[in-house]
Amino acid sequence: MSKKNFIKIAKKSANIQISELKKINKVFNKSFSKAVETLASCKGKVICAGVGKSGLIARKVSATLSSIGVSSFFCDPGTARHGDMGQIQKKDVLLIFSYSGNSEELNDMLNFANRFGIRIIGVASSKNSVLIKASDIKLLLPKVKEADITSIVPTSSTTITLVLGDALCAAIQYKKNFSKEIFKRYHKGGSLGRTLLLVKDVMVTGKKIPIVDRNKTIEQAAKIISAKKLGLVLVTKKGKVLSICTDGDARRGLGKYSKKDKVERIANKNPFKVDEDITAHKALSIMNQKKITSLVVYSGNGKIKGICHIHNLLSHGIK
């Protein structure tokens, strides 16, 4: 078989799935809305379950739920029948995936949930299946054509199931007023966590901010710069930043003026300022453009919130 044939088969498979996925809109009905409300308001944990390929989808949906702040874990129905049912509590919600809806391994889990009044959201393609009949909320998937060369191997069916799971998560995000700020709480590490870092997450605050009143001397400013170790001091009037005096400014000033002269004589007016809610990557970009190493972080009323220093950005992996 030539490489051209491989590409032809791959394109055909992809096109079948793209076409079949359009059927997903049939699932977005009152039952879907009820499922979103139930999952978003769950007082316990959302326990995702499934067998085989559906189990892999369930694991992924559970991971996504956890990442958006919904407490969730995956439970294998096959092992649950050997003692893991104890993980399932009254306040939990079972979100069970099975394209056929008739996997034998599901029976014990469904019977257990029904017996103890644990809510079940069932996702399957057959309205007469064991799963759909046992579920409190029934999400009926459309029948789809599989995209492999035999039209047997789970392909379109797993894809459409995953799309439904992701759609549930997206709707839950909307229901819970989910934001990037909240998302960041659950993604502290890795490149994604760094991408979500804001200036307020890395800036120097409180007593660590080098500040000097405009009426203080150059000598006093130099001592503060040395003590705070940021290579600068903010020159202020009644708590508002007027100018900035760097280590270089202080050294040059001591060579040109008396050490008793006021620091405002050598300070640079109108320092670059940023809002605390811009991303750390944006702050680094500004520093590179302006060829500076620090930015003053301010609030809406002009009060000092902190200093964003390039060393803080680099130490957090911002590059």
N, C-alpha and C positions, 0 to 999 in steps of 0.2 A: 504493500500500500504506500502510495507517495505521500510526501509531506503536505501536498495540496489537498489531498483527501482528508488528512487530519484536521486541517483548518476548516474545511467544508463541514465536517461532522461537528466540530466545536461550535461553529457559527449556528448550525441548525439547532444544536442543543440549547445554546443561549437564547436563540429566538423563540424556541418553544416555551422556555421559562418566562421570558419577558411577556409573551402573549398570555400565558396562563395566569400570571400574577395579576392581571387586570381584573380577574374574578374576585380579588380580595375585597372589593367594595361591597360585596354581598354580605360580608360579616359585620359591617359597621351599622348596627341596628340598636334597638333598645336593650338587647341582651349585652351588647358590647359596652354601652354606657353604664349598665348596672354592674358589670364586671369591674370597670374603672372605679366606680364609687366604692365598691366592696374592697378592692385591693388598696385603694388610697386611705381608707378609714380603718384598715385592719389593726386591731389592738395587740395582736400577737405577732406571729411571723407568717410570711407568705412562703409556703412550702411548695416548691415546684417539683413535679415528678413526671416521669415518662420512661418508656422502655425502648431500647435500641436507638435508632436515629432520633426518635422523638425525645429520648432521654438526653441526647446531646443538645437538642434545642432547649430543653427545660433547664439544663445547666447554664446555658448562655443567658436565657431570660432571667434566671435567678441572679446571676452575676450583675446584669444590668440593673435590676431592681435594687440590689444592694448599693450600687454606685450612685443611685439617685435618692438614697436615704430610706428605702423601704427594706426593713429587716427581712432577709430571705435566705433560704438555703435549699440545696437540692437533696431529695431523698429518693433513693433507688427502690422502686416497689418490690423488686426481687429480694433485696436484703431486708427490707422493712418487715416482711412476713416472718423473719427470723429474729425479731426483737427490737428493730428500730422504730416500730410503731409508737414506742414510748416518747419519741421526739415530738409527736403530733399532739398538741394541746387544744383545749376547747376554744381558745381565742384565736387560734390559727385559721388560715384559709389555705385550702389545697388548690393549686393551679396545675391541672393534670393534662398532659399532651399525649395524644395517641391518634394518628391519622385514621386508622381503622376503628379505633374505639373499643376493640374487642381483645386486646392483649390479655392473656390469662393471668399474667403477673399482677395486673391491676386489681383483680377481684378482692383479695384480702384487704387491700388499702381502702377500697371503696366501701366494703362492708363495715370496716372499722369506723370510717368517717360517718357513715350513715347511722350506725348504732349509737355513736356518742354525740351526734348533732354538730359535727364539724362541717363547715360550709365547703362545698366543692364547686370550682369553676372548671368545667370540662371543655376541652378543645378537641374535636374530632370531626370527621367528614360524613359520618353516618348517623342519622337521627334515631335509628333503631339500635344503635350500639349500646353495649353495657355501660360505657362511660357516660354517654349523653343521658341515658335513662336515670343514672344514679346521681347526676349533677344537679345542684341547685340553680346554677346559672349555666346555660348551654350556649357555647360558641360553636356554631356549625360551619365548618370549613367547606368550601365548594370542592367538588370532584375535579381533579386536574389531570392532565396528560403528563406522564413522566417524560423526562427529556433525554433519557439514554437510548441507545440503539434498539433495545428490546422493549422499551416502554414499561419496564417492570421495576427497575432499581429506583429507590426513593431519591428523587431529584427535585422536581417541581413541587412535590408534596411537602418536602422538608423546607424548601425555600419559602413557600407561602405560609407555612406554620411559623417560621422565624419572623417573617414580616408582620404577622399578626401579633406575635410577642413583643416586637419592637414598637408597634403601634400602641399597644396597651401601655408600655412604659412611657411613650411620648405623651399620651393623654393623661397619665398619672402626674407627669411633670407639670403639665398645665394646671391640673386640679390642685396641686400642692404649691403653686406659685414658685416652682423650682427655678433657680438662677445659677449663673456661673459661680457666684460667690459661695452658694451652698455646695455646688458640685466640687469645688476646690477642697472642701473639708474632707472629702473622701478620697482625694487623689493627691496626697502629699508628696509622693515620690515619683521618680521617672520624668521623662521629657514632658508628659502631659501636665504633671504637677508644676513644673517650671514654667510652662507656657501660661498657666493660670495665675502665677504669682503677681500680685499687685505691688505698687510702691510701698503701700502701708505695711506690707508683710516683711519688707527688708530694711526699711528706713531706721535711722537712729532717732530715738525719742527721749523725752523726759530730761533728766539731769545729764544725759550724755551729749546733749546738744550744746555746742560751744556758743555762748551768747555774751555779748558785752554791750553796755549802754554807750551811746554815741559820745557821751561826755567823758568816758574813761580815756586813759592815755594809751599811747602806742605800746609802751612797756607793759601795761596791764593786759592789753590785747594779746601781745606776744606770749605772755605766761599762760593765758587761757588756751591759745593754740597749741602750745607745747603739752599742756596737761590733758587736753581732750583727744589729742592724737588723730585729728581728722584733716589737719593741714589747713584749717580755716577757722574763722570766727564770724558769727552773724552780728552785725552792728544794728542795734535796735533803738526805737523810741516808743516807750509805753507798750512794749510787747510786740510791736510791729517791725518787720524787717525793713531797714532803710538801705543797707548796703552790705557788702561782704568783704572781709579782709583775709587774704590768704597768707600762708607762711612766707611766700615770696614778697608779697606787699609789705609785710611787717619788717622783713630783713632789709629791703630797699629803703623803707621809711626810716628805720633807725640809722641808716647811713646818710640820709638827707635831712631829717628833721631831728628835733630834740626828743628824747624818749618820753618827755613830759607833755609833748604836744598831743592834742586829741586825736583819737584813732580815726575819726570821720574824715580827717584831712587826707588820709592815704587809702581809704576804703573805696571799692568800686560800687557805684550806685546801680540800682536796678538789676540785681542778680537774677539769674534764670530760675523761675518758679514753676512747679508742677502741682497738679492735684494728686492727692493720695490714692485715688482710684484708677489711675492709669496703670497699664501693665509695666512690669519691671523691664520687659524687653523694649518697650517704647521709651522708657527712661534712659536705657543704655544707648538707644539710637540717638536721642537728643544730645547726650554727652559726646558721642562720636562726632556729630554734626557741628557742635559748638566748640569742640576741643577743650572740654572741661571735665573735671572729675567729681563734681558734686552738684546737686540740685536742691533748692530750698523747697520743702513741701509745706503747703499752706492750706488753710481752710477757707471757706467762702467769705468769712469776715476779715480775712487777711492775717489771722493769727498763725503763728508758727506751729506746725504739726510735727515736723522733723526734718532730717537731712538724709537724702538718698546719696550715698557715696558709692563710687565705682567698686571699691573693695567689698562692700556688702553684696553688690550684684554678682560679682565674680565668685564670691564664697558660696552663693546659692546656685551656682552652675549656669547663670545667665551669661550667654556669649553672643 
